[in-house]
Amino acid sequence: MTLLKYHEPPALREACRFQPMIDGLRDELNSALLGKPAVVELVLACLISRGHLLIEDLPGLGKTTLAKALAQTVGGCFARIQCTPDLLPSDITGFNIFNQQTREFEFQEGPVFADVLLADEINRATPRSQSALFEAMAERQVTIDRQSRRLPPTFFVIATQNPLDRHGTYPLPDAQLDRFSIRLSIGYPDRATELEMLQMDQAPRAAQHKQLFTPKELAELQEHVSQVSLAPALREYLVDLTRATRAHRRVSCGLSPRGMLIWQQMAKAVAHLEGRDFVLPDDIILTAQPVLGIRLSGDFDHSEPIVKEVLESVPVPTTPQK
Amino acid sequence: MAATATALFHISIWPLQSDHLGIAVEICVALSLAVYGWVAARKAPSGQLDRKTAECFTLVVFLFPLLWEAFERWCLNRGEAFEFRVAACLRNLMIACLLWPAFSRHRQFAAACSLFLILFSYVIRPNPASSMLLVLYGCLGLAWMIFFSWERIQTKMAATSQRNIPRAASVGGLIIAGLLALALVFLIPVRTLQLNLWQIFPSSGGTGKSDDFAWRGVRDGNLLVAGVDQADTFGPVDSQVFMESDQPTLYDMMNDLYGEDSRAQKNRERAIAMNQKDVQTSTPKNSVQETATREFSTLRRPSDKSARSETRPDTKSNALLYVPGDQPVHLSQQYYDKWDGQAWSFTETAEEPPPFATRTEADKTWFRWDSGLPENFANLTAELKIKILRWSGNRLPLAPLTTGISIPKLTQVDFLRWQDDGSLALNRPSIPTHTVFSLRHELCRRSDLHRIPLQQTTPSQLAGDSPRRRELLTTWTADIPAGWAQIEAIVARLHAHCQYDPSAIIPAIQTDAVDYVLFENPRATDYLYASCAAVLLRDLGYQVRLVTGFYADPKKFDSASEQISVEPADVHVWLEVAATHGAWLPVDPTPGYSVQYAPPSWSEWAFAQVANLSRSMWENRLPVLLTTLLMIILWRIRHALILGITWLWWCAWPSSNRRRLLQTWRWVECQLCWAGMPRSQTQTVRQYVRSLRETFSTNDIAVLQKLLAQYEYAVYSGATDVPGPQDDSLRLCQDSQLVIVQHCCPWVGKVWNWFAFGFLLLKVQRS
């Protein structure tokens, strides 16, 4: 049988005005992090779903490179915190300083007021300093001396941490982890990619990436993504999955409602990146591990089998809801 | 659960609810509830059902049965028992709560109502079907409780166990649970359960069905309570022994005879003044009966229906007697063994009647005798109760192979007397009305009848010998071994040869009624059938006697009172064949009448079913063969057939792209499932199509992926339709189906290719 041309269902890819920028961003990130397109897709999804990203992996795998490339391409104000045990909360949020000339306190903004904040080695900061990011990440505001200050709407935290070198580190509490959208592991590149890396290193390229978004455009894109539709049957599917995480016998702390909302946003972002304006069950399944992996806690070391069991415990809706 | 409870409620009260107006009102209530449910369902997505409206409606449907009852009592001068109305109120409330999904507590309240309703309904009419519904309700209730407590159960299970139950074990457990539930249906002690439940559900009394003003039914008086608790009083309300009547009861008679209390009773029996009309109607009946005891003629005049006796004034029923149960019973009254060609009569033999043996069991005195049936053939001894209502004469109606009789208050054997013809009579002029007596009779299996040795006599006992009858007999019994098989063959031949005609009359000039029926006018009624069968069997050498009596017809079984009413119209004639050892086996040659046998064993039943099925299939071998062939062909071409039907359907009834896509995908999944490639429930359709890549060619997968893209849009985008030309969508659906069909059934694909090639040639030729 010859393959005939059929009418394609309407797709978003051609209609969305942000698509060239997204494609450019994808190319830039892929050029910064070679051989990891799946990771790049999730990073993009996290960005456009208005979430925060935690990259956890071994040293030297490109965590900071990816974060810096993302910060540069997104544009806006970029700030970096190198977390250490002597880092103070005011070093992150900012502080009031007395101006001798005006005889008034003036607020000195900390790095948290940037559009993109890179918190490198976040688990090396003390819990007190880590807590300084709670309000900023959840509510996009900080409160200093009883005065709340709004952060940019595109405020995006990229945090990195090293899972192996635990000496002198402070594991992130569940409350902090729940504020990240996803946790990613980059993993070792394959052989061909490493060969390519060696070849590129002989001719050093500029580590600069061109800015593709303005903060306003990014905010519009994030708003656009939130408009992606989620069918009622899939909403029920998401709720069932959420409840399944709580009912799982090996999970002591299941998915929170905030986590569920973040999962929904992530699924919408993945659908948008695939050029659709509606979510498929595949989008929910694809984002299950990154979203749940950071949130589920219990008597297990690796969350992959748990997430798999959760996904296998809920039937996928394949018929429209009446 | 609510549906089960409602079903059992209606099944239970249905026999009591016979008036059309009541049924119409019930239908109206059901319709209004359905409309309410529809409105509630429409409002449900927005979650805004007007609370006041819902509450008002619930209140109205709740109170409606009571209001209707008031209306019926005041305006129509009738009504229902109060507890039925309250149960109907609860039923309406339960359904209204279920239809109003605002609060989860409503569901719990509805569950409680359904529990009350089903127990109440079970009390009204406990039987195996009700028990089955009760067990079903229990299973549903358990499932409901598990469903709503699942999270808690899972938490408990997680704390105690980390092992998954294997699927096979789960399925096995479910099957065992189902079998146990099924066994429970038959193990429930219905009577005990009912008696215990009665303590929980008090009853207000009668139903008002038997008498418009009779509200003094169950549990409303000592006599009535006794009437329910004692099995002897199974009759309807208007024939209970406690009803006021001017007729002497059996208790009066017993007291009179044994002199325990007496004068007033004695005077009452003798001094009762009957009105003139009753005297007139009873006198000729007695004279007719006396004649009939001597002779039973087959020459009759057409019956004069207008001359029938009127009913007595103390009861509405026209029944002679009541027999509980729904089994056919032949109740004999008189026996005849001599045939002169026109009439039957009996010979007074010097043979001693069987002696009585008296035995007391559970405060009942039984008078027993030997039926003559060998023990190894008596498979079941059944107990039968008979309630006399307007039985004339003193002969006791006996079932075939009766071995004992028990009459309340009767402890002396000299009160019973064998008649000359072999029937049993009470040693007084008549049997009192409302007498309830018990019979024990033996039943043998139908299959055992062939093994019972029959008593043979010389065929020369008949008055006249007819050569043509002998010739007919030779034809009818050729190659049939002697014994019960010949009896069955004669009966079957008679059924085929004669036509049942209740008005069949033998002309008075005929000297041999049997020959007239067999050779001249093959139309017969029961006594002619019996006469013919008896004469023919005698010609074959069997000892046969004619029996007159009554037939308790199972078609007249009244499910409300659970008994058969035997009326004068049920008078019947059949015959009995003598076996060795003196047993008389009943044979009823009249079409439409059946003899009661012991239930067959499981193996016999199964064998009979298989034999029946085989015989039926063999008799209809050509249609069966054609049907089988057709089924095989249809199965072989099922894919093409479904394809053709689907395409025709789409051509005949064009539907939207979306609907067609959904139908196509469902069809594709179904076909692939049949082909051994089912989709797992936790697999998305995209993953499913991806898993088919190794099975299908690239082109086929491309077509399926196109279908998948459209299907995903149709299902998950929330759009009401899939945009695009109808032809494109139709072509995609057809191509997808063809891909599947070609894979599942390659020859269909080849035929289709030839068809497409021919179509192309035709097109080229035209162009």
Chai-1 contact restraints between the chains, C-beta under 6 A:
chainA,res_idxA,chainB,res_idxB,connection_type,confidence,min_distance_angstrom,max_distance_angstrom,comment,restraint_id
A,M1,B,N699,contact,1.0,0.0,6.0,A-B,restraint_1
A,L3,B,N699,contact,1.0,0.0,6.0,A-B,restraint_2
A,L3,B,A702,contact,1.0,0.0,6.0,A-B,restraint_3
A,Y6,B,K706,contact,1.0,0.0,6.0,A-B,restraint_4
A,Y6,B,D728,contact,1.0,0.0,6.0,A-B,restraint_5
A,Y6,B,L732,contact,1.0,0.0,6.0,A-B,restraint_6
A,H7,B,G724,contact,1.0,0.0,6.0,A-B,restraint_7
A,H7,B,D728,contact,1.0,0.0,6.0,A-B,restraint_8
A,P9,B,A709,contact,1.0,0.0,6.0,A-B,restraint_9
A,P9,B,Q710,contact,1.0,0.0,6.0,A-B,restraint_10
A,P9,B,Y713,contact,1.0,0.0,6.0,A-B,restraint_11
A,S229,B,G718,contact,1.0,0.0,6.0,A-B,restraint_12
A,A231,B,Y716,contact,1.0,0.0,6.0,A-B,restraint_13
A,A231,B,G718,contact,1.0,0.0,6.0,A-B,restraint_14
A,A247,B,E151,contact,1.0,0.0,6.0,A-B,restraint_15
A,A247,B,Q154,contact,1.0,0.0,6.0,A-B,restraint_16
A,R249,B,A158,contact,1.0,0.0,6.0,A-B,restraint_17
A,F278,B,Y716,contact,1.0,0.0,6.0,A-B,restraint_18
A,F278,B,S717,contact,1.0,0.0,6.0,A-B,restraint_19
A,L280,B,E712,contact,1.0,0.0,6.0,A-B,restraint_20
A,L280,B,Y716,contact,1.0,0.0,6.0,A-B,restraint_21
A,P281,B,T684,contact,1.0,0.0,6.0,A-B,restraint_22
A,D282,B,T684,contact,1.0,0.0,6.0,A-B,restraint_23
A,D282,B,R686,contact,1.0,0.0,6.0,A-B,restraint_24
A,E312,B,T682,contact,1.0,0.0,6.0,A-B,restraint_25
A,P315,B,Q681,contact,1.0,0.0,6.0,A-B,restraint_26
A,V316,B,T682,contact,1.0,0.0,6.0,A-B,restraint_27
A,V316,B,T684,contact,1.0,0.0,6.0,A-B,restraint_28
A,T318,B,V685,contact,1.0,0.0,6.0,A-B,restraint_29
A,P320,B,V715,contact,1.0,0.0,6.0,A-B,restraint_30
